[in-house]
Amino acid sequence: MAVGKKRLADYGLQSERVLWPDKGPSEFEQELGDIESQLGLTTLEKAIAWSQTRSMWPDTFGLACCAIEMMSIVSSRYDIARFGMEAFRSSPRQADLLIISGRVAQKMAAPIKQIYDQMLEPKWVIAMGACASSGGMFNNYAVVQSVDKIIPVDIYVPGCPPRPEALMEGIIRLHERVQAGVPSAYEVGGVAK
């Protein structure tokens, strides 16, 4: 589908000379030529969102079998480095994405909350696996029935355990949310009751 060439008046330039209906393209428009298609124009918000998605540093919180699948995404087969996320941080003060993988015991609720509170804003959370998302098959008093009762969660990755491709899909969906300007879960409302 070919896009027709727009005049400056079509871009919102409100000059009297440009708005004359019988005037052809001005000398400036003729000299300008096709420069609009060669320039990258954006807003500051979109540029910041784009840069945030290209520099997310994950903090790993592997609690069970899902952690093995999470560790494999840094291998050459899945290559999370293409998103600029190959450096898994061991300090929450250097990370802005927390990946909770595996079942969360009641004893781990306080450390998870402390690590989440130490992360700098903006921060995002991915709940990886059925256990982190909903308690999984462990419907008892010792396992938290979804990590969103402790901290706000942005993306849920289903599976028991989910494949590395599923986690990559969750990361891509998180990037799409950030670029679309959707606020993170901690900004929207907090934890489930």
N, C-alpha and C positions, 0 to 999 in steps of 0.2 A: 504494500500500500504506500504509494508515494504521497508525501506531505507537501502541500503547496507552500510556496514562499510567502511569508508574512511581511507586511509592511510595518514600519515602526509604530504606526497608529494602532495596529492590532496588538502590540505589546503594551499599550497603555500610555504612550507618549502623547501628551495633551498640548501640542503646539498648534497654533492656528494654521500655519502653513501645511502641517502634516495632515490636518483634519479636512482639508479641502477635498471633496469627493472626486473632482475631475483632474487632480494633480497626479502625476505619475510618481515613480520613486525619485527621491531627492538625490542630489549629487553625493551626499553623505551615504545614503543607502546603497547607491551604486558602488561606491568605494568600499563599503563595508562588505559587500558580497555575501558569502556564506559563512561568515565568522561565527554566527550564533550556534551552528551545529558543531563547531570546533571548540567552543568554550564550555567549561564545566561550571554551571551556576547552581548554587545550593544555598540553604539557610545555615546559620550557625548551629541551630539545634540538630539538623540532619547531619552535619559534619561531626559534631560531638558524638551523636549516636553511632555513626559509622566507625569512629575511632574507638569507642568503647567496645564494640563487638570484635574489633581486631586486636584488642589488648586485654581480654579477660584472662585473669590468672586464677586457675582453680585451686581450692584448698580441698584436699581429699579427706574424707572421713569414712574410711572403709571399716565396716563392722562385721561383715560375714561374707558369704560366697559371692555376692555382687561385687565386692572389692576386687576380686581377681579379674572380672570382666572389665571393670573400670581401669585397672592397671594396663590392660592390653591395648587401650586406645592410644597409648603413646608409642606403640610399636610401629614399625614401618608399614605394616599391612593396613592400618587404619589412619595413621599419621595425623594426629590432632595438631601438628605443627603448622598445617596449612591455615589454621585459624589463629595462629599466634598464641596457642595455649599449651605448648609443650612443657613449660616450666611449672610443674606442680609445686605449689608453695606449702611449706610445712609450718608457716607462721600465718595466723589469720590476719595480721596487720599488713601483710603483703598480698593478700588475695581479695578478690571481689566476687568469686563464685564458689559456693560451698556445695559439694556433691556428697549427699548422704546416701551411702550404698549399704544396704543390709538392714537387719532387724535392729531396732533401737530398744534396748532394755531400759527399765525405769532408772537403773543406776547411771545410765549414760545421758539421761535427759538434761541434768544440770551441766555437765561438761559441754554438750552440744550448744546449749543456750549461751554459755560463757564464751565459747569460740565464736558464735554468731554475733554476740554483742561486741566482740573485739574487732570485728571486720569493719573496714572503712566503707563509707557510703560513696557511690551507689553499690549495693550488694544484691546478689541473686542467689537462689537456692534451687537445686535440682534434687528431687527425691527419686532415687534410682532403685527400682525393684518393687515387688509386691509388698515386701515387709516394711520398707520405709514409707511406701505410699499408703498402706492400709492395715499394716500388722500382719499381712499374709496369712499363713496357715496357723500362726501362733495366736490364738484367741484366748489369752490368759492374762493373769494379773501382772506377770513379769515383763511383758512386752508392750511398749507404747503402740496403740492402735492408730498409727499414722503420725509422722513426724510433724505434720502441720498443727498438732496440738501443742507443740513446743515453740516452733519458729515458723514464720510465714514461708510458704513454698510457691515458687513461680512455675516450675515445670515438673510433671510427674512422668516418669519413664516406666511403663508396665513391663512385667515379665518376671520369671522366677528361674534363674536369674536372667535379666535382659541381656541380649547379645550386645557386643560393642557397637554394632550398627544402630541399635535402638538408642543407645546413649548419644551417639553422634547425631541422630535425628533430633533428640531432645535439645542438644546444644544448638543445632541449626534453628529449631523453633524458638529458642530463647533469643538468638541473634535477631530473628525476624521481629520478635516482640520489641526488642530494644530499638531497632531501626524504625519501627512503626510508631514509636513514642509511647508505647504502653507502659505505664508506671510499674515499678517492681512491686512485689507482694507486700513488702514492709511499708510502702507508701500508701497502698490501697486500704488495707484494713488490719493486717496483723494475723493472729493465729486463730484456728478454729476453736470453737467452744464445745 
